[in-house]
Amino acid sequence: MRELAGKTAFVTGGAAGIGLALGRAFAQAGMKVMLADIETDALQAAVKSLQEISPDISGTICDVADAASVERAAKASFDAFGHVHVVCNNAGVAAGGGIDDISLDNWRWVIDVNLMGVLHGIKSFLPHIRAHGEGGHIVNTASMAGMQTGLGFSPYGATKFAVVSMSEGLSLQLKPLGIGVSVLCPSFVRTRIGESGRNRPARYGQSQPLDPASPAAALVAEIARNIDAGLEPDAVAARVLAAIRDDELYIFTHPGMRAEVEGRFGAILAAMDRVSPP
């Protein structure tokens, strides 16, 4: 989609972090924007801030883990702006993983938001984009955790690998229809993902504190330090806009992560070579 002005974008997780930065970038590009988020007060503040750029900004409460909630958010978008062209399935959470305390509640919550939330967005908007025939683009937020296994055995990494796979498969099927797909794979970005528990619904139980002496606690502390020193969300949003315009499938933001990806791919190719015919 080379021309974005006058088109409409829908962004989940739009009240803060990468989602808010995406909404800001879309508004500055002349787009109408629907921000969707589970946090009422933060969403209202985000909408108000973007309305200083453009009047064509609205917000809708949305729990991406709930298919019906995403459907309602989609209808709110159609009612407000008509056709939607760019859909950013961006909302995401993180919870404890590792091998010492395998919490099914943590896994279910992260899978429902990070993986099923992407699917719910695709299901709610793709038929609409196909029907209006004006073209479109879907951006699914994954992570460098979906390209390499630095986070170990974790629900976060598992969901992000899945989002990469979904996006690759979706791209193959939608390219002939004139609909683009991108998968966003940033490394550390200055967001509040470390505070995901503030939005954890009661149905997933209480998050249990980590043993301060455990390897998992040390990993969480290291991740927090990296997030604090991470890339600004606006820089990520700028890369996303460029990728939409150039119809790029993979959106990377941290060139320093190349070595980690090469290490994983190298191990895979070496394993392939071991079963290759002599």
BARO-771051 format. One record per residue (C-alpha): residue in one letter; x, y, z. Coordinates in pm, whole numbers, padded with zeros to 5 digits, always signed. Layout:
BEGIN
AXYZ;...
% end
This chain:
BEGIN
M+00000+00000+00000;R+00194+00300-00122;E-00077+00555-00039;L-00195+00565+00322;A-00358+00908+00347;G-00735+00884+00376;K-00725+00513+00462;T-00816+00362+00801;A-00596+00171+01045;F-00701-00047+01341;V-00444-00110+01615;T-00475-00341+01916;G-00273-00265+02226;G-00314+00091+02104;A-00312+00274+02437;A+00063+00257+02497;G+00399+00139+02372;I+00434+00021+02014;G+00058+00032+01958;L+00030+00400+02049;A+00338+00478+01841;L+00178+00303+01544;G-00141+00502+01591;R+00060+00825+01605;A+00253+00739+01289;F-00066+00648+01102;A-00234+00973+01210;Q+00069+01174+01096;A+00046+00995+00761;G-00311+01122+00719;M-00492+00802+00815;K-00804+00757+01024;V-00718+00550+01331;M-00911+00322+01565;L-00716+00238+01879;A-00825-00075+02065;D-00712-00161+02415;I-00825-00334+02734;E-00732-00038+02960;T-01011+00222+02967;D-00828+00521+03117;A-00512+00469+02915;L-00716+00431+02597;Q-00902+00757+02657;A-00574+00939+02715;A-00421+00789+02400;V-00718+00889+02185;K-00707+01242+02323;S-00335+01273+02250;L-00376+01161+01887;Q-00675+01389+01832;E-00425+01674+01860;I-00287+01544+01528;S-00616+01458+01357;P-00987+01457+01442;D-01026+01116+01275;I-00917+00919+01581;S-01136+00696+01791;G-01098+00423+02051;T-01275+00105+02150;I-01233-00123+02448;C-01115-00464+02335;D-00992-00783+02500;V-00812-00958+02214;A-00830-01292+02396;D-01209-01279+02353;A-01323-01335+01992;A-01657-01163+02054;S-01479-00856+02193;V-01266-00830+01879;E-01576-00865+01663;R-01737-00576+01852;A-01423-00368+01806;A-01425-00443+01433;K-01790-00335+01405;A-01711-00015+01597;S-01436+00056+01344;F-01663-00001+01045;D-01935+00215+01200;A-01692+00497+01274;F-01483+00504+00957;G-01628+00269+00696;H-01364+00058+00528;V-01058-00052+00727;H-00738-00105+00530;V-00453-00161+00777;V-00493-00398+01073;C-00221-00418+01337;N-00261-00720+01563;N-00020-00577+01815;A-00149-00646+02168;G+00083-00871+02366;V+00168-00986+02716;A+00448-01171+02891;A+00445-01405+03188;G+00687-01632+03367;G+00818-01939+03191;G+01115-02168+03236;I+01135-02524+03364;D+01120-02473+03741;D+00757-02368+03775;I+00548-02450+03468;S+00225-02255+03517;L-00065-02360+03295;D-00245-02036+03378;N+00053-01836+03250;W+00068-02039+02931;R-00307-02010+02865;W-00307-01635+02920;V-00007-01565+02697;I-00134-01798+02424;D-00482-01645+02434;V-00349-01289+02397;N-00038-01325+02183;L-00154-01603+01951;M-00533-01624+01960;G-00553-01244+01972;V-00377-01231+01635;L-00610-01497+01495;H-00917-01313+01625;G-00802-00995+01450;I-00743-01176+01122;K-01081-01351+01141;S-01268-01029+01219;F-01109-00805+00956;L-00986-01020+00667;P-01331-01091+00516;H-01405-00718+00530;I-01077-00623+00357;R-01131-00886+00089;A-01488-00767+00031;H-01418-00395-00007;G-01154-00464-00273;E-00946-00154-00198;G-00640-00350-00089;G-00499-00362+00260;H-00222-00473+00487;I-00209-00685+00802;V+00074-00635+01051;N+00118-00903+01317;T+00347-00819+01606;A+00582-01107+01687;S+00931-01053+01828;M+01291-01156+01782;A+01180-01420+02034;G+00996-01570+01736;M+01323-01604+01543;Q+01561-01736+01808;T+01532-01913+02140;G+01705-01670+02376;L+01411-01675+02618;G+01428-02051+02656;F+01118-02256+02732;S+00853-01988+02762;P+00497-01915+02653;Y+00613-01583+02510;G+00867-01739+02274;A+00627-02015+02173;T+00355-01769+02076;K+00592-01545+01885;F+00725-01837+01680;A+00364-01921+01601;V+00286-01565+01492;V+00581-01572+01252;S+00451-01896+01099;M+00095-01763+01073;S+00217-01447+00902;E+00434-01633+00651;G+00147-01863+00557;L-00104-01579+00540;S+00126-01378+00316;L+00145-01658+00061;Q-00232-01678+00037;L-00308-01305+00037;K-00040-01175-00199;P-00239-01279-00510;L-00537-01088-00367;G-00344-00762-00333;I-00337-00772+00046;G+00000-00741+00216;V+00119-00907+00535;S+00407-00810+00762;V+00538-00970+01078;L+00705-00728+01318;C+01003-00879+01501;P+01164-00621+01728;S+01412-00690+02003;F+01396-00481+02320;V+01171-00175+02300;R+01086+00071+02577;T+00735-00047+02661;R+00548-00162+02972;I+00532-00528+02867;G+00713-00614+03189;E+00401-00490+03370;S+00161-00708+03168;G+00009-00847+03486;R-00181-00521+03541;N-00424-00635+03270;R-00441-01005+03358;P-00806-01117+03380;A-00911-01308+03691;R-00998-01613+03481;Y-00625-01682+03440;G-00553-01684+03813;Q-00301-01480+04003;S+00056-01443+03883;Q+00288-01603+04137;P+00601-01415+04248;L+00932-01563+04143;D+01187-01691+04387;P+01444-01406+04389;A+01727-01662+04386;S+01593-01854+04085;P+01738-01845+03732;A+01397-01723+03610;A+01414-01418+03838;A+01762-01337+03710;L+01640-01361+03349;V+01343-01133+03422;A+01574-00875+03581;E+01805-00885+03280;I+01509-00844+03042;A+01388-00542+03244;R+01729-00377+03213;N+01733-00438+02837;I+01382-00295+02799;D+01483+00020+02987;A+01770+00065+02742;G+01567-00041+02442;L+01458+00124+02120;E+01194+00397+02133;P+00849+00282+02008;D+00835+00567+01754;A+01140+00423+01576;V+00963+00087+01550;A+00650+00254+01412;A+00854+00432+01145;R+00991+00096+01028;V+00638-00046+01015;L+00511+00238+00795;A+00802+00190+00555;A+00738-00185+00543;I+00369-00139+00467;R+00450+00096+00181;D+00716-00140+00043;D+00515-00460+00107;E+00785-00620+00323;L+00703-00946+00498;Y+00968-00932+00773;I+01014-00615+00977;F+01333-00612+01183;T+01444-00323+01400;H+01766-00436+01569;P+02046-00526+01324;G+02259-00650+01613;M+02032-00954+01644;R+02155-01092+01310;A+02424-01306+01475;E+02168-01484+01696;V+01947-01564+01398;E+02247-01687+01201;G+02340-01917+01487;R+01997-02081+01491;F+01976-02112+01113;G+02329-02247+01103;A+02240-02522+01351;I+01934-02614+01143;L+02135-02631+00820;A+02403-02840+00989;A+02138-03087+01106;M+02001-03100+00750;D+02348-03174+00620;R+02375-03473+00852;V+02088-03644+00673;S+02181-03534+00322;P+02272-03808+00075;P+02649-03873+00049;
% end
